[in-house]
């Protein structure tokens, strides 16, 4: 017998790919992102940048989809998000020569 993927008692891995980022302050950034693995919910904690050894501790505090505040973002959808915490200065925008940077973390437990 196999266990369900989301039992509610285990942290769920999520990933956002960053297109454009604006550093608002040393502890806050806004970014246009695409959800790659999710859904990603408000309160999600991101602790790593894919393909990087740098540590981050960012909390997802706002999701704006089509100019509306929403509670979560499903895979392949895009939104403007606000991230707060340690490591915002490590976030980078995509360029024609670089691929999108991805951040990974876990949704808050219900």
N, C-alpha and C positions, 0 to 999 in steps of 0.2 A: 504494500500500500504506500503510495507516495503522498507527501505532505503538500497542501496547497501553497502556491507561491506567496500569497499575501494573507497570513493568518491573523494579522492585527497585532501580534505580539512580537514580531520581528521587524527590524528596520528594513525599509525598502530602498534599494539603490536607485538613484536618479542621476540624470546628466543633462546639463544645458550647454549648448554650443553658442559662443559669443560672436556676434557679427560686429557690432560697434559698442564701445564702452566709453563713458564719460566719468572721470574721477571727480566727484562733487567735493569731497573732503578726504583727509587721510583715513577716515573710517567709513566712507560711503561712496558707492558708485551706482550709476544707472547704466543699463545695458540693453541693447536689442538682442534677443536670444531666440534660439529655436530649441524646443524640448526634444531631446534625442532618446531619453529613457525616462519613463514616468508613469503616471502623471506626477508633476512636481507641485507641491502644495505650499501655501504660505507657512512660514516657520521652518522650512527646510534648511538644514545646516550643510554647507559645502566645506569639505576638509581637504580637498586636493584638486590640483590642476592636472589633467591627463598629460602624460609624458613629461612630468616635471617633478623634481624632488622637493620643491618649495612647499612649505606648509601654509595653509590658509584656514581661517575660521570665519566663514561668512554666513549670515542668516538672510534668507529671502524675506523681505518685509513688505513688498508690494509687487503685484502683477497687474499690468494694464494691457488688456487685449482689446483692440479696436476702440481705444480711448475709454474703456470701461474697466473698473476695478473688479477683478475676479479672484476666487479662492484657490484655483489650481489651473495648471497648464498641461494639456495632453500632448503626447508625442506628435511630432512634425509641425505643431502649431508654433507661431512666433508671438512674442510679446515684448513690451518694455518692462523691465524689472528693476527693482531697487535692492541692492545688496549692502549689508552693513556688517562691519567687523574688521578682523585682522587680515591683511593681504590684498586689499583692493588695489594697491599700487602694482601688483603683479599681473593684473588683468590687462589684456591687450586686444585691440581691435584687429579684425581681419584686414588684410591688404590683398591686392592682386597677386602678390608673390607668396603670401603665407596662408595657411589654412586656418579655419576657425579654431580658436582655443576652446577647450571643453573643461568645465568644472564638474566634479562629481561629489556626491554626498548622499544623505539619507533624509527621507521625509520624517517629520515628527510622528511619534506614536499617537494613535487616536486617544 
